[in-house]
Amino acid sequence: MTQNKFYKKSASYWAKVPATVNGVLGGFGHISDIDINGSKVFLNDLLMLKDPFDTKTALDCGAGIGRVSKNLLIPYFDKVDLIEQDKKFINTAKEVIGSNNEKLGTLYQKSLQQFKPDKKYDLIWCQWVLGYLTDKDLVIFLRKCRQSLATNGLIVIKENVTGSNEYDYDDEDYSVTRPYKMMITLFQQSNLEIIKTDIQTGFPEDIYSVHMFALKPN
């Protein structure tokens, strides 16, 4: 399958998914609160580090209907921008967050492989979206993110990780779940280093392990 066809099929899949929490979480809407609480603990730990990032600007990558922006990022940051390629998700995010919310920044209707940040961010949050990029495009994207970090800025990645050394491909949504070692390799290729990592707790045992990585330029 060509790269373009890979991306088109993924976009086509999401175009059919309802703009609801259960929809964007693949039927696991009931884990949303657990997920957000785990992310808050991780974020609070990062803010306790020496020379922490500022809390002026954040970017939510693959923002969906604004679930993470509304419940996690907006309580912490002055402005939150969203990237999401699906139009109905972007429109729903405006409603969910509130188009009059002064903390809602720019909404970019773009895919991650097309996005070029045009400002500096204190935090770039990528959750359950990087599996829709090829390895090559993921490295390119992370390098662009690295260059758009403000002083002390960080990239946080929260993603499924396989329990083996093999890639798991999903023929339904055209995503890939990567093994832990490959995630580390791709971070290194992006000139990023891990300053903190953790594993989300409280999720069902029959789903992938979900890892959180805090990355800074090396």
Buried (B, 14 or more C-beta within 10 A) or exposed (E): EEEEEBBEBBBEBBEEBEBEBEBBBEEBBEBBEBBBBBBBEBBEBBEEBEEEBBBEBBBBBBBBBBBBBBBBBBEBBBBBBBBBBBEBBBBBBBEBBEEEBEBBBEBBEEBBBEBEBEEBBBBBBBBBBBBBBEBEBBBBBBBBBBEBBBEBBBBBBBBBBBEEEEEBEBEEBBBBBBBBEBBBBBBEBBBBEBEBBBEBEEBEEEEBBBBBBBBBBE
